[in-house]
Amino acid sequence: MTESTRIVKVTDLEQLNDKSLVLELKKRCKEGGLTFITSENCLDQIEALNNNELDAESATKLWQPLIESAVVFLKMSDPREWAKEYGKPSSGEGMNSLKAFGVERLNDYFVQFREFESILYGAVKYYHEHTLHVFRVWVLGALLLEDSFKDKGVPYIEFFDEMEKKTGEQASKLISLHEIQAMWCIIALSHDLGYPLQKVDNINEQTRTMLRQYAKVNLQDLNFDVPQQHQFINDFILRFISSRTIWQIDLKEEEESKKKDKLREIVLEKEEKVFRTHTQAKFYLKYSKSLEDFEHGIFSSILLMKNLTYFLESDFDMDDLKPLDYNDAKQCAIRREILGAIACHTCEEIYHIRPDTLGFLLILCDELQSWGRPTFKEIQGAGASSPIARLIKFNSQEVDFELKFPGDENELHERTKNLFRHFHKILRVAVDAHKRKFTCQVTVKSKERLPDTYKVSLEAERPMLRFTIDECVWDPWKDTINEETWDKWKLGRKSPRMTG
């Protein structure tokens, strides 16, 4: 096996960039990975990416066929829609019967989003492009899923984890990695669809600032509100992604050793209707606040639910008349996981207990994907350069990555402060924090070789986050250095910024 054909893990790459990741994507496709991509045209377009480099035109052309492939694969994996005896669709007509209705509308919106980006560049100070971004996030996450779960298990999804604990059936047999990959494709490529709606206020503010110079100009803000009839579906979506699946089986009289066998028989073999969906109040409140705050993650979930027929056909029991059987509950869990992962990536009120979830994977890939995304300010400046990203470790026990940001000392400090505050909120001490069994370390350095090194570390044994600048304890909220740790720091080294 030559160097050009050998599979290289993402954590073995010294630097994350388009060339290395697209090359690995092509290898995995040839090796039989990412089998949810059933479209030959889609595979040909991936193979045809020139010099393993991405451009906005190629990414835009791939967006719809990738989403279509993912939805079609999930429908084909649902025995309620595509029975096993049908076999694999062998013709265009067979594939067309599984059509992903509504994806054309979403694709039109995605194309309009790309055209709208020129406005966002001027309206949002640190705006980065999103056409290539979502494609890069998908590629990075798809490779990480292959690296981490190809030979063992699947990412944590509460429904399947509970199924495994109660029936003894392995989660990887209940949902395949191929289905997970299809779910991830929809998550990654759709997670920023709601971004323009979030930034309407920024556009208004920039316009007001400019027109203050003209005393006679009466500005009417660009504004929108959601019609009353839309509130019903929005409320349903909030309840749907805030729900969890519960069992209605009482086996108190059964011997402990026989409970799993009995449950397996009832749920998987007889497929009795024993599942109910329960809306969790704290998640409902958090996502409601996210919608109230116009955060683009929840808007993206709403756009998916409203436009893709696949999501409109989600099962959710709204009364006592129709509980769900296993296949109903499984498909409910899949759709809920997709929409929930997208919604939570901008909802800092949702905290994370473990890293091997699709929601945390989206946050990780979103932060890592900083290369090739210059801001408007950087485009205007001479010699603008992109950040450098490297993922050192990623598994259920450990997350470790490093970013090198361009810019001067103040830019490095402000950018890092915002990043660390974000991780502080999503990894905060909260209910079930004692169940965290992983370490997390984020290191930020200067691409310009400025001296300061920033680190945030989460310990596995205790739910404690430690922030440092050059090993001196730092509070990113008050923006102050702990004097005691500074006093212990070796003389002769450059002092960390003393603030506060």
C-alpha positions in Angstrom: 0.0 0.0 0.0 1.5 3.3 -1.1 1.5 6.5 1.1 -1.1 8.1 -1.2 -3.6 5.2 -0.6 -2.9 4.5 3.1 -5.7 5.6 5.4 -4.5 8.3 7.8 -6.5 9.2 10.9 -7.5 12.8 11.4 -5.5 12.9 14.7 -2.4 11.9 12.8 -2.6 15.0 10.6 -0.2 17.7 11.7 -2.6 20.3 10.3 -6.2 20.3 9.2 -6.8 21.7 5.8 -8.8 21.0 2.6 -6.1 19.0 0.8 -5.5 16.5 3.5 -9.1 16.0 4.4 -10.5 15.7 0.9 -7.8 13.2 0.0 -8.8 11.1 3.1 -12.5 11.5 2.1 -11.7 10.1 -1.4 -9.8 7.2 0.2 -12.7 6.3 2.5 -15.2 6.4 -0.3 -13.0 4.0 -2.4 -12.6 1.7 0.6 -16.3 1.2 1.0 -16.9 3.8 3.8 -19.7 6.4 3.7 -21.9 3.9 2.0 -24.9 6.2 2.5 -23.7 8.0 -0.6 -25.6 5.9 -3.1 -25.5 8.5 -6.0 -22.9 7.7 -8.5 -23.0 11.3 -9.7 -22.3 12.5 -6.1 -19.3 10.1 -5.8 -18.0 11.3 -9.2 -18.2 14.9 -8.1 -16.2 14.1 -4.9 -13.6 12.3 -6.9 -13.4 15.2 -9.4 -12.5 17.8 -6.8 -9.4 19.4 -8.4 -6.1 18.9 -6.6 -8.1 17.8 -3.5 -9.1 21.5 -3.0 -12.5 22.9 -2.3 -14.2 25.8 -3.9 -17.6 27.4 -3.2 -19.0 26.2 -6.6 -18.2 22.6 -6.0 -19.5 22.7 -2.5 -22.8 24.2 -3.6 -23.2 21.6 -6.3 -22.6 18.8 -3.8 -25.0 20.1 -1.1 -28.2 18.8 -2.5 -27.1 15.4 -3.7 -25.4 14.7 -0.4 -28.5 15.6 1.6 -30.6 13.5 -0.8 -28.3 10.6 -0.4 -28.5 10.8 3.4 -32.3 11.0 3.5 -32.8 8.2 1.0 -30.4 6.0 2.9 -32.3 6.6 6.2 -35.6 5.9 4.5 -34.1 2.7 2.9 -32.9 1.6 6.4 -36.4 2.0 7.8 -38.3 -1.4 7.5 -41.6 0.5 7.7 -40.8 2.1 4.4 -38.4 -0.3 2.6 -38.9 -3.9 3.5 -35.9 -6.2 3.5 -37.4 -8.4 0.8 -37.2 -5.5 -1.6 -33.4 -5.7 -1.6 -31.2 -2.9 -2.6 -32.8 -0.5 -5.2 -31.3 -1.6 -8.5 -32.7 1.0 -10.8 -33.4 4.7 -11.1 -37.0 4.0 -10.6 -36.3 2.2 -7.4 -34.2 5.0 -6.0 -36.8 7.6 -7.2 -39.4 5.8 -5.0 -37.4 6.9 -2.0 -37.2 10.5 -3.1 -36.3 13.1 -0.5 -39.2 15.4 -1.0 -38.6 19.1 -0.1 -34.8 19.0 -0.5 -35.1 21.2 -3.7 -36.7 24.0 -1.6 -33.8 23.7 1.0 -31.3 23.8 -1.8 -32.8 26.9 -3.3 -32.5 28.5 0.1 -28.9 27.4 0.5 -28.0 29.0 -2.9 -29.8 32.2 -1.9 -27.8 32.1 1.4 -24.6 32.0 -0.6 -25.6 35.0 -2.6 -26.7 36.8 0.6 -23.3 36.4 2.3 -21.9 39.5 0.7 -24.3 41.5 2.9 -23.4 39.5 6.0 -19.7 40.2 5.5 -20.4 43.9 5.8 -22.9 43.6 8.6 -21.1 41.3 11.1 -17.7 42.3 12.3 -16.2 38.8 12.5 -18.4 37.1 9.8 -16.8 34.0 8.2 -18.1 32.3 5.0 -20.6 29.4 5.4 -20.8 27.7 2.0 -17.4 25.9 2.2 -17.6 25.9 6.0 -20.5 23.4 6.3 -18.9 21.1 3.7 -15.6 21.1 5.6 -17.5 20.4 8.9 -19.2 17.4 7.2 -15.9 16.0 5.9 -14.1 16.5 9.2 -16.9 14.8 11.2 -17.4 12.0 8.7 -13.7 11.1 8.9 -13.7 11.3 12.7 -16.7 8.9 12.9 -14.9 6.4 10.7 -11.7 6.7 12.8 -13.5 6.4 16.1 -16.3 4.0 15.5 -15.6 1.8 12.5 -14.4 -1.1 14.5 -16.2 -0.5 17.8 -19.6 0.8 18.9 -21.4 3.9 17.7 -21.7 7.4 19.1 -23.9 7.8 22.2 -27.6 8.3 21.5 -29.7 8.0 24.7 -32.4 5.8 23.1 -30.0 3.2 21.8 -27.9 3.2 24.9 -31.0 2.6 27.0 -32.1 -0.2 24.6 -28.7 -1.9 25.1 -28.8 -1.6 28.9 -32.3 -3.0 29.1 -32.3 -5.7 26.4 -28.6 -6.6 26.1 -28.7 -6.0 22.3 -25.7 -4.0 21.3 -26.4 -0.4 20.2 -24.3 -1.0 17.1 -26.7 -3.7 16.0 -29.7 -1.5 16.6 -28.3 1.4 14.5 -25.4 1.1 12.1 -22.5 3.4 11.6 -23.8 3.9 8.0 -27.1 5.3 9.4 -25.0 7.5 11.8 -23.0 8.8 8.9 -26.2 9.7 7.0 -27.5 11.5 10.1 -24.2 13.4 10.5 -24.4 14.5 6.8 -27.7 16.2 7.4 -26.5 17.7 10.7 -23.3 19.2 9.3 -24.6 20.5 6.0 -27.7 22.1 7.5 -26.5 23.4 10.9 -26.1 27.0 9.7 -29.1 27.4 7.5 -30.7 29.8 10.0 -27.8 32.1 10.2 -29.2 35.0 8.0 -32.3 35.2 10.2 -30.2 35.6 13.3 -28.2 38.5 11.8 -31.1 40.7 10.8 -30.4 42.9 13.9 -26.8 43.3 12.8 -27.9 44.5 9.4 -30.3 47.0 11.0 -27.6 48.3 13.4 -25.0 48.8 10.6 -27.6 50.6 8.5 -28.7 52.9 11.3 -25.0 53.8 12.1 -24.3 54.8 8.5 -27.6 56.8 8.0 -27.2 58.8 11.2 -25.1 61.2 9.1 -28.2 62.2 7.2 -30.6 63.9 9.6 -33.6 63.8 7.2 -33.5 60.1 6.6 -36.3 58.1 8.3 -35.1 54.5 8.5 -37.6 51.7 8.8 -35.8 48.7 10.2 -35.6 45.5 8.3 -37.7 43.3 10.6 -39.9 40.2 10.7 -42.1 38.4 13.2 -43.5 34.9 13.1 -47.2 34.7 12.1 -49.5 33.2 14.7 -50.3 30.1 12.6 -46.5 29.3 12.5 -46.3 29.2 16.3 -48.1 25.8 16.4 -45.5 24.0 14.3 -42.7 25.8 16.1 -44.1 24.7 19.5 -44.3 21.1 18.2 -40.6 21.2 17.0 -39.6 22.5 20.5 -41.5 19.7 22.2 -40.1 17.1 19.7 -36.4 17.9 20.2 -36.9 18.3 23.9 -38.5 14.9 24.3 -37.1 11.5 25.5 -38.5 8.0 24.9 -39.8 6.1 27.9 -40.9 2.5 28.3 -44.3 1.3 29.6 -43.3 -2.2 30.7 -43.7 -3.5 34.2 -41.5 -6.6 34.9 -41.3 -6.4 38.7 -42.2 -10.1 39.1 -39.6 -11.2 36.5 -36.3 -12.6 37.8 -33.4 -10.2 37.2 -31.5 -12.8 35.1 -34.5 -13.1 32.7 -35.5 -9.5 32.4 -33.3 -8.7 29.4 -34.5 -11.7 27.5 -38.1 -10.9 28.2 -37.7 -7.2 27.2 -35.9 -8.3 24.0 -38.8 -10.6 23.2 -41.4 -7.9 23.9 -39.7 -5.0 22.1 -37.6 -6.5 19.3 -39.3 -9.7 18.4 -43.0 -9.0 19.1 -42.6 -5.3 18.4 -45.3 -4.4 20.9 -46.3 -0.8 21.3 -44.7 0.0 24.6 -42.9 3.3 24.0 -44.1 6.8 24.8 -42.5 10.2 24.3 -42.1 12.6 27.2 -41.2 16.3 26.8 -38.5 17.3 29.3 -39.3 20.7 30.7 -35.8 22.1 31.2 -34.9 21.3 27.5 -38.1 22.8 26.3 -37.4 26.0 28.2 -33.8 26.2 27.0 -34.7 25.7 23.3 -37.6 28.2 23.7 -35.1 30.8 25.0 -32.9 29.9 22.0 -35.8 30.6 19.7 -36.6 33.8 21.5 -32.9 34.9 21.2 -33.0 34.3 17.4 -30.1 31.8 17.6 -29.5 30.2 14.2 -29.2 26.6 15.4 -32.9 26.4 16.4 -33.9 28.3 13.2 -31.9 25.7 11.2 -33.9 22.9 12.9 -37.2 24.6 12.1 -36.2 25.0 8.5 -35.4 21.3 8.2 -38.6 20.2 9.9 -40.8 22.5 7.8 -39.2 21.8 4.4 -38.2 18.1 4.4 -41.1 15.6 4.3 -38.8 13.2 6.0 -39.1 15.2 9.2 -42.8 16.0 8.8 -43.3 12.2 9.0 -41.7 12.0 12.5 -43.5 9.9 15.0 -44.5 11.5 18.3 -47.3 10.3 20.5 -49.4 13.3 21.5 -52.0 11.3 23.6 -52.6 7.9 25.1 -54.3 6.4 22.0 -51.2 5.4 20.0 -48.0 4.4 21.8 -45.0 3.6 19.6 -43.5 0.2 18.7 -39.7 -0.2 18.4 -39.3 0.9 14.8 -41.5 4.0 15.4 -39.4 4.8 18.5 -36.1 4.3 16.6 -37.1 6.6 13.8 -38.3 9.2 16.3 -34.9 9.0 18.0 -33.0 9.4 14.7 -34.9 12.5 13.7 -34.8 14.0 17.2 -31.1 13.5 17.4 -30.5 15.2 14.1 -32.6 18.3 14.9 -31.4 18.4 18.5 -27.7 18.3 17.5 -28.3 21.3 15.2 -30.3 23.2 17.7 -27.9 22.7 20.6 -24.8 23.9 18.8 -25.8 27.5 19.4 -27.7 26.9 22.7 -25.1 27.3 25.4 -27.8 26.5 28.1 -27.5 22.9 26.9 -24.4 21.4 28.7 -22.6 18.3 27.6 -21.8 15.2 29.8 -19.8 13.2 27.2 -17.9 13.9 24.0 -19.0 11.0 21.9 -22.4 12.5 20.8 -23.3 14.0 17.5 -24.1 17.3 19.3 -20.7 17.6 20.8 -19.1 16.4 17.5 -20.8 19.3 15.7 -19.5 21.8 18.3 -16.0 20.4 18.0 -15.9 20.4 14.2 -17.4 23.8 14.1 -14.6 25.2 16.3 -11.9 23.3 14.5 -13.0 24.4 11.1 -11.3 27.7 11.2 -8.9 27.3 8.3 -9.7 29.0 5.0 -12.4 31.3 6.6 -11.0 34.9 6.5 -13.2 37.6 8.1 -14.1 40.7 6.2 -11.4 42.6 8.1 -8.8 40.0 7.2 -9.8 40.1 3.5 -9.3 43.9 3.5 -5.9 43.6 5.2 -2.7 42.8 3.5 -1.3 39.4 4.0 -4.4 38.0 5.7 -3.9 34.5 6.9 -6.2 31.7 8.2 -5.9 30.0 11.6 -4.2 26.7 11.9 -6.1 23.8 13.5 -4.9 20.4 14.8 -6.9 17.7 16.5 -4.6 15.7 18.8 -7.0 13.2 20.4 -10.7 12.5 20.1 -12.5 9.5 21.8 -15.0 8.9 24.6 -12.3 9.5 27.2 -10.2 12.4 25.8 -10.6 15.5 23.6 -7.5 17.5 22.9 -7.0 20.1 20.1 -4.9 23.1 19.3 -5.6 26.3 17.4 -3.2 28.9 16.2 -4.9 32.3 15.5 -3.5 35.1 13.4 -3.6 38.7 14.5 -2.0 40.9 17.2 -1.9 40.3 20.9 -5.2 41.9 21.6 -7.0 40.0 18.8 -5.5 36.7 20.1 -6.6 37.5 23.6 -10.2 38.5 22.7 -10.8 35.6 20.4 -9.5 33.1 23.0 -11.5 34.7 25.8 -14.7 34.2 23.8 -13.8 30.6 22.9 -13.0 29.7 26.5 -16.2 31.3 27.8 -18.1 29.1 25.3 -16.5 25.9 26.5 -16.9 27.0 30.2 -20.7 27.2 29.6 -21.2 23.9 27.8 -18.9 22.0 30.2 -20.1 23.7 33.3 -20.9 22.0 36.6 -24.6 21.0 36.5 -26.9 18.0 37.1 -25.0 14.7 36.3 -21.7 16.5 36.0 -20.2 13.7 38.2 -20.9 11.3 35.3 -18.3 13.0 33.1 -15.5 10.6 32.6 -13.4 12.4 30.0 -10.7 15.0 29.9 -10.8 18.0 27.5 -8.0 20.3 26.7 -8.0 23.2 24.3 -4.7 25.1 23.5 -4.6 28.4 21.7 -1.4 29.9 20.5 -0.4 32.8 18.2 0.2 32.0 14.5 2.5 35.0 14.6 4.6 33.4 17.3 3.6 35.8 20.0 4.6 34.4 23.4 1.3 33.8 25.2 -0.1 30.2 25.4 -3.7 29.8 26.5 -5.1 26.6 27.8 -8.5 25.3 29.2 -8.5 21.9 30.8 -11.4 19.8 32.1 -10.3 17.0 34.5 -11.9 13.6 34.4 -12.0 13.0 38.1 -13.6 16.3 39.1 -15.9 18.6 37.2 -13.4 21.5 37.3 -12.3 23.7 34.4 -8.9 25.3 34.7 -8.0 28.3 32.5 -4.4 29.4 32.1 -2.2 31.9 30.3 1.4 30.7 30.3 0.6 28.3 33.2 -0.8 31.2 35.3 -4.4 30.8 36.4 -6.7 33.1 34.4 -10.4 34.0 34.8 -11.7 34.6 31.3 -14.9 36.2 32.7 -13.2 38.8 34.9 -10.2 38.7 32.6 -7.7 38.6 35.5 -4.6 36.7 36.3 -4.2 35.0 39.7 -1.3 36.8 41.4 -0.2 33.8 43.4 0.3 31.6 40.4 2.1 34.5 38.7 4.5 34.9 41.6 5.5 31.2 41.2 6.2 31.7 37.5 9.8 31.6 36.5 11.6 34.9 36.2 13.0 35.9 32.8 10.0 34.8 30.9 7.7 37.3 29.2 4.9 38.2 31.7 1.3 37.2 30.8 -0.9 40.2 30.4 -1.8 41.5 33.8 -5.4 42.6 33.6 -8.1 43.7 36.0 
